[in-house]
């Protein structure tokens, strides 16, 4: 148990630290902004390279992820981008094919890291199957082929040796019935060899994505640009329109939808927080004062999380919303500090004296709450599931960073801005004071 002398010493040290912070506020903000700029750029790159794939939620040493990585290394074409041209009339499909041929000529100039290969039809597969057709015949059909060949062979031998006493006509060596049987199974699906269906009025160009990171997104962007440069399929024939299919188009669409959700959620969080702050404090400077150090803390949190031993180098579908969460929870210490400061100002203290009183009164409680929140987030870092692990790292770092930068950057910023007379008089909390008195009467402690 500390005595009065120890407590006085602690108070003096806290006041000395706060005086040092107020005296060097310009330098503290300069250093914070110096760290903020690269951190903000890094955070922007994290969100620009957002990964929505499910395997990004698992640890890289998980057996399933390792198996998938090995499969990607052994097999080509695990991801495809299809450029689909749809016609309002099947008679216009040749013009659609010509458009895809012109587009393929442009795609051929793409680097191999972007496109492994491209195809407009099944010519290679058809040539292989036709050259090795007997390998894929049913056993009974193969026996029928052999019997017909043997029958013709025996006839030819007998005819050459003159032993064909019955003078039978040569048995035909024809396999049209067998050919028609297998063509009926699907051999007529693409009669021209191209990925074109007159029944569905579509034709297709299929691209196999290269191994470059984020190749799918870059490939789709370049293909869209080349389609625009060609004037679109409608230039080749009215009624033609282009679309996209395949894993690449789906992944890019999911990522864009996730980014749109992030933008909307972040904007809603900022608006809700700003409205709530203005409604409570009724001071025009309250919202910018609180958000300025908080935005710096959020960007620096992402920067710190990318360093060893955390190594958060990319965001997934779980951790993409952490910026909003850090802002929503990290603003609490600033709210309490600013509220305590304004209370002292209403008592007639000047800005510097009010801040000297507000910081020691609010710091212990807000620090305890920030550490408790950080511990709760950090517990998630013990899991192997990357969606929770990154959540734990970023959330824990964000809570601590938000508290530290709030008490380093907010005091000098408030003292600089609040240069008016003392805010004496009644509380500006509006209905909150009567509400607090009502609660006190109805639920006495």
C-alpha positions in Angstrom: 0.0 0.0 0.0 1.5 3.3 -1.1 1.7 6.2 1.4 0.9 9.9 0.8 4.6 10.7 -0.1 4.7 8.0 -2.8 1.4 9.1 -4.3 2.6 12.7 -4.4 5.8 11.6 -6.1 3.7 9.7 -8.7 1.5 12.7 -9.3 4.5 14.9 -9.7 6.0 12.5 -12.2 2.7 12.3 -14.2 2.4 16.1 -14.2 6.0 16.5 -15.3 5.4 14.0 -18.2 2.2 15.8 -19.2 4.0 19.2 -19.1 6.7 17.7 -21.3 4.0 16.5 -23.8 2.3 19.9 -23.9 5.6 21.7 -24.4 6.7 19.4 -27.2 3.4 18.9 -29.0 4.7 20.2 -32.3 7.5 17.7 -32.3 5.2 14.8 -31.2 2.8 15.6 -34.0 5.6 15.9 -36.5 7.0 12.5 -35.6 3.5 11.0 -35.6 2.8 12.4 -39.1 6.2 11.1 -40.3 5.3 7.6 -39.1 1.7 8.0 -40.4 2.6 8.7 -44.1 4.3 5.4 -44.8 1.9 3.5 -42.6 -1.1 5.0 -44.5 0.5 4.0 -47.8 1.1 0.5 -46.5 -2.5 0.3 -45.2 -3.8 1.4 -48.6 -1.8 -1.3 -50.3 -3.2 -3.9 -47.8 -6.7 -2.9 -48.8 -5.9 -2.7 -52.5 -4.5 -6.2 -52.3 -7.4 -7.6 -50.3 -7.5 -11.4 -50.6 -11.0 -13.0 -50.5 -10.0 -16.6 -51.2 -11.0 -19.1 -48.5 -7.5 -20.7 -48.3 -6.2 -17.3 -47.0 -8.2 -17.9 -43.8 -6.1 -21.0 -43.1 -2.4 -21.2 -41.9 0.1 -21.7 -44.8 1.4 -24.9 -43.1 -2.1 -26.5 -43.0 -2.1 -29.8 -44.9 -5.0 -28.7 -47.1 -3.3 -25.4 -48.0 0.0 -27.2 -48.8 -1.8 -29.7 -50.9 -3.5 -26.9 -52.8 -0.2 -25.1 -53.3 1.4 -28.3 -54.6 -1.5 -28.9 -57.0 -1.1 -25.3 -58.3 2.5 -26.0 -58.9 1.9 -29.2 -60.8 -1.2 -28.4 -62.8 -1.8 -25.4 -65.1 -5.1 -23.7 -65.6 -6.6 -24.1 -62.1 -8.1 -20.6 -62.6 -9.8 -19.4 -65.8 -11.2 -16.2 -67.1 -13.9 -16.6 -69.8 -14.8 -13.8 -72.2 -18.3 -14.7 -73.3 -20.0 -13.0 -76.3 -23.8 -13.4 -76.4 -25.8 -12.7 -79.6 -29.5 -11.9 -79.9 -29.4 -14.0 -83.1 -27.3 -17.2 -83.7 -26.6 -15.9 -87.2 -24.4 -13.2 -85.7 -22.1 -15.6 -83.9 -19.4 -15.6 -86.7 -19.0 -11.8 -86.0 -18.7 -12.6 -82.3 -16.0 -15.2 -83.1 -14.2 -12.6 -85.2 -14.3 -10.2 -82.2 -12.8 -12.8 -79.9 -10.1 -13.6 -82.5 -9.1 -9.9 -82.5 -9.2 -9.8 -78.7 -7.0 -13.0 -78.6 -4.4 -11.3 -80.8 -4.1 -8.6 -78.2 -4.1 -11.1 -75.3 -1.2 -12.9 -77.0 1.0 -9.9 -76.2 0.4 -10.3 -72.4 3.3 -11.4 -70.3 3.4 -15.2 -69.4 3.0 -14.3 -65.7 -0.4 -13.0 -66.5 -1.7 -15.5 -69.0 -0.5 -19.1 -69.3 -2.5 -19.9 -72.4 -5.7 -19.0 -74.3 -8.2 -21.1 -76.2 -11.1 -20.4 -78.5 -12.1 -24.0 -78.9 -11.4 -27.7 -78.2 -9.2 -28.3 -81.3 -6.4 -29.8 -79.3 -8.6 -32.2 -77.4 -10.5 -33.2 -80.5 -7.3 -33.9 -82.4 -5.9 -36.0 -79.5 -9.2 -38.0 -79.2 -9.5 -38.6 -82.9 -5.9 -39.8 -83.0 -6.4 -42.1 -80.0 -10.1 -42.9 -80.4 -9.6 -46.6 -80.0 -8.3 -46.1 -76.5 -11.7 -44.7 -75.4 -14.1 -47.2 -77.1 -16.3 -49.4 -75.0 -15.1 -53.0 -74.9 -18.0 -54.3 -76.9 -17.4 -51.7 -79.6 -13.7 -52.5 -79.7 -14.6 -56.2 -80.2 -17.0 -55.2 -83.0 -14.2 -53.2 -84.8 -11.8 -56.1 -84.5 -14.4 -58.6 -85.8 -15.1 -56.4 -88.9 -11.4 -56.0 -89.6 -10.7 -59.7 -89.2 -13.6 -60.6 -91.5 -12.3 -58.3 -94.2 -8.8 -59.7 -93.7 -10.0 -63.3 -94.0 -11.9 -62.4 -97.2 -8.9 -60.7 -98.7 -6.6 -63.7 -98.0 -9.2 -66.1 -99.4 -9.8 -64.0 -102.5 -6.0 -63.7 -103.2 -5.5 -67.5 -102.8 -8.5 -68.4 -104.8 -10.1 -70.3 -102.0 -13.2 -68.1 -101.9 -15.5 -70.8 -103.5 -18.7 -69.0 -102.6 -17.6 -65.8 -104.4 -19.1 -63.7 -101.6 -18.8 -59.9 -101.8 -16.2 -58.3 -99.7 -17.5 -57.5 -96.2 -17.5 -53.7 -95.6 -15.0 -52.1 -93.3 -17.3 -49.3 -92.1 -17.7 -47.9 -88.7 -20.3 -45.2 -89.3 -22.7 -46.7 -86.8 -20.0 -46.7 -84.1 -19.0 -43.1 -85.0 -22.6 -41.9 -84.9 -23.0 -43.6 -81.5 -20.1 -41.6 -79.9 -21.0 -38.4 -81.7 -24.4 -38.6 -80.1 -22.8 -38.7 -76.7 -21.4 -35.1 -77.2 -19.3 -35.1 -80.4 -21.7 -32.6 -81.9 -21.6 -30.2 -79.0 -19.1 -28.0 -80.7 -19.2 -29.0 -84.3 -16.9 -26.3 -85.5 -14.3 -27.1 -82.9 -14.8 -23.6 -81.3 -16.5 -22.9 -78.0 -19.6 -21.7 -79.8 -23.2 -22.8 -79.1 -25.8 -21.8 -81.7 -28.5 -23.1 -79.3 -27.5 -20.8 -76.5 -26.2 -18.1 -78.9 -22.9 -17.7 -77.2 -19.2 -18.0 -78.1 -16.3 -18.1 -75.7 -12.6 -17.2 -75.3 -11.0 -19.0 -72.4 -7.9 -17.7 -70.7 -5.8 -19.6 -68.2 -4.4 -17.3 -65.5 -0.7 -17.1 -64.9 1.2 -17.6 -61.6 1.7 -13.9 -60.8 0.1 -12.7 -57.5 -3.1 -10.9 -58.1 -2.9 -11.9 -61.8 -6.6 -12.4 -62.0 -7.5 -8.8 -61.1 -4.8 -7.4 -63.4 -5.8 -9.7 -66.3 -9.5 -8.8 -66.0 -8.6 -5.1 -66.0 -6.4 -5.4 -69.1 -9.0 -7.5 -71.0 -11.7 -4.9 -70.2 -9.4 -2.2 -71.5 -8.7 -4.1 -74.8 -12.4 -4.8 -75.3 -13.0 -1.0 -75.0 -10.1 -0.4 -77.4 -11.7 -2.7 -80.0 -15.0 -0.8 -79.6 -16.8 -3.7 -78.0 -18.6 -6.6 -79.7 -21.4 -4.3 -80.8 -19.0 -2.7 -83.3 -18.8 -6.0 -85.1 -22.5 -6.6 -85.1 -25.5 -5.0 -83.4 -27.0 -7.2 -80.7 -23.6 -8.6 -79.5 -22.6 -8.1 -75.9 -19.6 -9.3 -73.8 -19.5 -10.7 -70.3 -17.1 -12.6 -68.1 -17.2 -16.0 -66.4 -14.9 -18.3 -64.5 -13.2 -18.3 -61.2 -11.3 -15.1 -61.8 -14.4 -13.1 -62.6 -16.1 -14.5 -59.5 -13.2 -13.8 -57.2 -12.8 -10.2 -58.5 -16.5 -9.6 -58.2 -16.5 -10.9 -54.6 -13.4 -8.7 -53.7 -15.0 -5.6 -55.2 -18.2 -6.4 -53.3 -16.2 -6.7 -50.1 -14.4 -3.4 -50.8 -17.8 -1.7 -51.4 -19.0 -3.1 -48.1 -15.9 -1.9 -46.4 -16.3 1.6 -47.8 -19.9 1.8 -46.8 -19.3 0.4 -43.3 -16.3 2.7 -42.7 -18.3 5.7 -43.9 -21.3 4.8 -41.7 -19.0 4.3 -38.7 -17.4 7.7 -39.2 -20.7 9.5 -39.7 -22.3 7.7 -36.7 -19.3 8.5 -34.5 -19.2 12.2 -35.7 -22.9 12.7 -35.1 -22.8 11.1 -31.6 -19.8 13.2 -30.6 -21.4 16.4 -31.8 -24.6 15.6 -30.1 -22.9 15.0 -26.8 -20.1 17.6 -26.7 -21.9 20.3 -28.7 -18.5 21.8 -29.7 -17.6 22.0 -33.3 -14.0 21.0 -32.7 -14.8 17.8 -30.8 -15.1 15.4 -33.8 -11.9 16.5 -35.7 -10.0 16.7 -32.4 -10.8 13.1 -31.6 -10.6 11.6 -35.1 -7.2 13.2 -35.9 -5.0 11.1 -33.5 -7.3 8.1 -34.0 -6.8 8.0 -37.8 -3.0 8.3 -37.2 -3.2 5.4 -34.6 -5.2 3.2 -37.0 -2.7 3.5 -39.9 0.2 3.0 -37.6 -1.5 -0.1 -36.1 -1.6 -1.7 -39.5 2.0 -0.8 -40.1 3.1 -2.3 -36.7 1.2 -5.4 -37.4 3.1 -6.0 -40.6 6.4 -6.1 -38.7 7.9 -9.2 -37.0 6.8 -11.2 -35.1 3.2 -10.5 -36.4 3.8 -10.6 -40.2 0.3 -9.4 -41.2 1.2 -8.7 -44.8 -2.3 -9.1 -46.3 -5.9 -8.8 -45.3 -8.6 -11.5 -45.7 -12.4 -11.4 -45.6 -12.3 -11.5 -41.8 -9.8 -8.9 -41.1 -10.8 -6.4 -43.7 -13.3 -4.7 -41.3 -10.7 -4.1 -38.6 -10.1 -0.5 -39.5 -13.7 0.3 -38.6 -13.4 -1.8 -35.4 -10.2 0.0 -34.3 -11.9 3.4 -34.9 -15.0 2.4 -33.1 -13.3 1.0 -30.0 -10.1 3.1 -30.1 -12.0 6.4 -29.8 -13.2 5.6 -26.3 -10.1 6.9 -24.4 -10.3 10.2 -26.3 -14.0 10.6 -25.6 -13.4 10.2 -21.8 -10.3 12.4 -21.8 -12.1 15.2 -23.7 -15.2 15.0 -21.6 -13.1 15.2 -18.4 -11.2 18.2 -19.9 -14.4 20.1 -20.7 -15.7 19.5 -17.2 -12.6 21.2 -15.9 -13.0 24.0 -18.4 -16.6 24.6 -17.2 -15.2 25.0 -13.7 -13.3 28.0 -14.9 -9.8 26.5 -15.5 -7.7 27.6 -18.4 -6.9 25.0 -21.2 -3.5 24.1 -19.8 -4.6 23.7 -16.2 -7.8 21.8 -17.4 -5.7 19.3 -19.3 -3.3 18.9 -16.4 -6.3 17.9 -14.3 -8.1 15.8 -16.9 -5.2 13.5 -18.0 -4.4 12.0 -14.5 -8.1 11.7 -13.7 -8.9 9.7 -16.9 -5.6 7.9 -17.8 -5.7 5.0 -15.3 -9.3 3.9 -16.1 -8.9 4.2 -19.9 -5.6 2.4 -19.8 -7.2 -0.5 -17.9 -10.0 -0.7 -20.4 -7.7 -0.5 -23.4 -5.5 -3.3 -22.0 -8.6 -5.4 -21.3 -9.8 -4.9 -24.8 -6.4 -5.6 -26.3 -6.1 -8.8 -24.2 -9.5 -10.0 -25.5 -8.4 -9.4 -29.1 -4.9 -10.9 -28.5 -6.5 -14.1 -27.2 -7.7 -14.7 -30.8 -4.0 -14.7 -31.9 -3.5 -18.0 -30.2 -5.6 -19.8 -32.9 -4.3 -21.2 -36.1 -7.2 -19.9 -38.1 -5.7 -16.9 -39.9 -9.0 -15.0 -39.9 -9.0 -14.9 -36.1 -5.2 -14.8 -35.7 -4.8 -11.6 -37.8 -7.9 -10.2 -36.0 -6.1 -10.8 -32.7 -2.9 -9.1 -33.7 -4.4 -6.1 -35.3 -7.1 -5.6 -32.7 -4.6 -5.9 -29.8 -2.1 -3.6 -31.4 -4.8 -1.2 -32.4 -6.2 -0.8 -28.9 -2.8 -0.1 -27.3 -1.7 2.2 -30.1 -4.9 4.2 -30.0 -4.6 4.7 -26.2 -0.9 5.7 -26.4 -1.4 8.2 -29.3 -4.5 9.6 -27.8 -2.6 10.7 -24.6 0.4 11.8 -26.6 -1.3 13.7 -29.4 -4.7 14.8 -28.1 -3.7 17.0 -25.1 -1.5 19.4 -27.1 -4.0 19.5 -30.0 -6.9 20.4 -27.7 -4.8 23.1 -25.9 -3.9 24.6 -29.3 -7.5 24.7 -30.6 -9.3 25.7 -27.4 -8.1 29.2 -26.9 -11.4 30.8 -26.0 -12.7 31.8 -22.6 -13.5 29.3 -19.9 -16.6 27.3 -20.5 -18.3 28.3 -17.2 -21.9 27.5 -16.4 -24.2 24.5 -16.7 -23.2 21.3 -18.3 -23.7 21.1 -22.1 -24.8 17.5 -21.9 -28.4 18.4 -22.8 -30.8 15.7 -21.6 -28.0 13.6 -20.2 -27.9 15.4 -16.8 -31.6 14.9 -16.2 -31.4 11.4 -17.4 -28.5 10.7 -15.0 -30.5 12.2 -12.1 -33.5 10.0 -13.0 -31.4 6.9 -13.1 -29.9 7.8 -9.7 -33.3 8.2 -8.2 -34.7 5.0 -9.6 -31.7 2.8 -9.1 -29.7 4.1 -6.1 -26.5 2.3 -5.3 
